[in-house]
Amino acid sequence: MMIGEYRIGMRTVKTAIAVASCILLFHFTNRGAPMIASLTAIFVLREDWRMTFKFSKNRILGNSIGAFTATLVVLVQNIFGTHFLIELIGVPVAIIFIIVICDLLKNNAGIIGGTAAFLIIYYTIPIDDALFYAIQRIFDTFIGAFIAIFINLLIPYHSKK
């Protein structure tokens, strides 16, 4: 589809539909902000459902590592107090940890998502309910991935041959 000089491809349209689906689902289930699910849908949606599935696995693993690392850092802060020095040292060490774990698991494609999930969760996590919050954000990642896969199954990619 062309709008003036700009081409809007099918993957762009499917990405927008996936984000809209995340927004609708979260609205009607009263789940809160669809940020993680929408970001996941954007990151994983590819030209077909198989590639979307592959990227989804990487994203889910990376986000899970990032979420649990954020929980660990918050638990350390609960033990030692929320001092700036813990944040200044803990966050960069946590980023190193996420990168190393993703690399060890041969999940280099999950590094950016994992570190982004860590930062989003760490800086928005309710201190009193860290583990539950992290699990909910991992679930949000699954939701976004499944929506992206479903959209790609519903609207298959047709190459111009």
C-alpha positions as CSV (number, residue, x, y, z in Angstrom):
1,M,0.0,0.0,0.0
2,M,1.3,3.4,-0.9
3,I,0.5,6.7,1.0
4,G,2.1,9.4,-1.1
5,E,5.7,8.4,-1.6
6,Y,5.7,6.0,1.4
7,R,5.1,2.3,1.2
8,I,3.4,0.6,4.1
9,G,4.2,-3.1,3.8
10,M,2.2,-6.0,5.1
11,R,4.6,-6.6,8.0
12,T,4.0,-3.0,9.2
13,V,0.3,-3.5,9.0
14,K,0.5,-6.9,10.9
15,T,2.7,-5.2,13.5
16,A,0.1,-2.5,14.1
17,I,-2.7,-5.1,14.3
18,A,-0.7,-7.1,16.8
19,V,-0.2,-4.0,19.0
20,A,-3.9,-3.1,18.7
21,S,-4.7,-6.7,19.7
22,C,-2.5,-6.3,22.8
23,I,-4.1,-3.1,23.7
24,L,-7.6,-4.6,23.3
25,L,-6.8,-7.7,25.3
26,F,-5.3,-5.7,28.2
27,H,-8.2,-3.3,28.2
28,F,-10.9,-5.9,28.3
29,T,-9.1,-8.1,30.8
30,N,-8.2,-5.1,33.0
31,R,-4.6,-6.3,33.0
32,G,-2.9,-2.8,33.1
33,A,-0.5,-1.3,30.7
34,P,0.2,-3.4,27.6
35,M,3.8,-2.1,27.3
36,I,5.8,-5.4,27.5
37,A,3.3,-7.3,25.4
38,S,3.2,-4.6,22.7
39,L,7.0,-4.3,22.7
40,T,7.3,-8.1,22.4
41,A,4.8,-8.2,19.5
42,I,6.8,-5.4,17.7
43,F,10.2,-7.2,18.3
44,V,9.1,-10.7,17.3
45,L,6.7,-10.2,14.4
46,R,8.5,-11.3,11.3
47,E,7.6,-12.2,7.7
48,D,6.0,-15.5,8.7
49,W,4.8,-17.4,11.8
50,R,7.9,-19.7,11.8
51,M,10.3,-16.8,12.0
52,T,8.0,-15.1,14.5
53,F,8.0,-18.2,16.7
54,K,11.8,-18.4,16.5
55,F,12.2,-14.7,17.6
56,S,9.5,-15.3,20.3
57,K,11.6,-18.0,21.9
58,N,14.6,-15.7,22.0
59,R,12.6,-12.8,23.4
60,I,10.8,-14.9,26.1
61,L,14.1,-16.4,27.3
62,G,15.9,-13.0,27.3
63,N,13.0,-11.3,29.1
64,S,12.7,-14.1,31.6
65,I,16.4,-13.7,32.5
66,G,16.0,-9.9,32.7
67,A,12.9,-10.2,34.8
68,F,14.4,-12.6,37.3
69,T,17.6,-10.5,37.5
70,A,15.6,-7.4,38.2
71,T,13.9,-9.4,41.0
72,L,17.3,-10.4,42.5
73,V,18.6,-6.8,42.5
74,V,15.4,-5.6,44.2
75,L,15.7,-8.4,46.8
76,V,19.4,-7.3,47.4
77,Q,18.1,-3.8,47.9
78,N,15.5,-5.1,50.4
79,I,18.2,-6.7,52.4
80,F,20.8,-3.8,52.3
81,G,18.4,-0.9,51.8
82,T,17.8,1.2,48.7
83,H,21.0,3.1,48.6
84,F,22.2,4.8,45.5
85,L,25.5,2.9,45.6
86,I,23.7,-0.4,45.3
87,E,21.9,0.9,42.2
88,L,25.1,2.4,40.8
89,I,26.9,-0.9,41.1
90,G,24.0,-3.4,41.0
91,V,22.4,-2.3,37.7
92,P,25.6,-2.5,35.6
93,V,26.6,-5.8,37.3
94,A,23.1,-7.1,36.5
95,I,23.5,-6.0,32.9
96,I,26.8,-7.9,32.7
97,F,25.1,-11.0,34.3
98,I,22.2,-10.9,31.7
99,I,24.6,-10.7,28.8
100,V,26.8,-13.5,30.1
101,I,23.9,-15.8,30.8
102,C,22.3,-15.1,27.4
103,D,25.7,-15.8,25.8
104,L,26.2,-19.0,27.7
105,L,22.7,-20.1,26.6
106,K,23.5,-19.2,23.0
107,N,20.7,-16.7,23.1
108,N,22.5,-13.6,21.8
109,A,19.3,-12.5,20.1
110,G,17.7,-12.2,23.5
111,I,20.4,-9.9,25.0
112,I,18.8,-6.6,24.0
113,G,15.3,-7.7,25.0
114,G,16.6,-9.1,28.3
115,T,18.5,-6.0,29.2
116,A,15.6,-3.8,28.2
117,A,13.2,-6.0,30.2
118,F,15.6,-5.7,33.2
119,L,15.7,-1.9,33.0
120,I,11.9,-1.5,32.5
121,I,11.1,-3.9,35.3
122,Y,13.8,-2.8,37.7
123,Y,12.8,0.9,37.4
124,T,9.0,0.2,37.7
125,I,8.9,-2.8,40.0
126,P,6.9,-2.5,43.3
127,I,9.5,-3.3,46.0
128,D,7.0,-5.2,48.1
129,D,5.9,-7.6,45.4
130,A,9.0,-8.1,43.2
131,L,8.6,-11.7,42.3
132,F,4.9,-11.5,41.4
133,Y,5.5,-8.4,39.3
134,A,8.4,-10.1,37.4
135,I,6.3,-13.2,36.7
136,Q,3.5,-10.9,35.4
137,R,5.9,-9.2,33.0
138,I,7.1,-12.5,31.7
139,F,3.5,-13.5,31.2
140,D,3.0,-10.2,29.3
141,T,6.0,-11.3,27.0
142,F,4.2,-14.6,26.3
143,I,1.0,-12.7,25.5
144,G,2.7,-10.4,23.0
145,A,4.6,-13.3,21.4
146,F,1.4,-15.4,21.0
147,I,-0.5,-12.5,19.6
148,A,2.3,-11.9,17.0
149,I,2.3,-15.6,16.0
150,F,-1.5,-15.7,15.8
151,I,-1.5,-12.6,13.6
152,N,1.1,-14.1,11.3
153,L,-1.0,-17.3,11.1
154,L,-4.2,-15.3,10.5
155,I,-2.6,-13.1,7.8
156,P,0.0,-15.2,6.0
157,Y,2.9,-13.6,4.2
158,H,2.6,-13.6,0.4
159,S,5.7,-12.9,-1.5
160,K,5.6,-11.2,-4.8
161,K,7.1,-13.7,-7.3
